[in-house]
């Protein structure tokens, strides 16, 4: 496994932000199934690392925030829609704050 370059990480960060913002917009319109499909995509960061969060510079966001499970939990009544929206927004804030 090679260490990703800063350019790769920036590109991955931008892609992840686009995906989570699209998922948030779908969720805001009440389309939680669509948000689940979007957020369920493999993380671009993990793709860059090619090791599914092991050693990933942002693995803590995937592991603690679990953005992939957020919409799923709303769809299956384990989380309220308001809490799901707040969860997406906080995840996006954390991604925006990352610097490489």
Secondary structure, DSSP 8 states (H G I E B T S, - for coil): -----HHHHHHHHHHHHHHHHHHHHHHHTT-HHHHHHHHTS--HHHHHHTSTTTT-TTHHHHHHH-HHHHHHHHHTTSS-HHHHHHHHHHHHHHHHH---
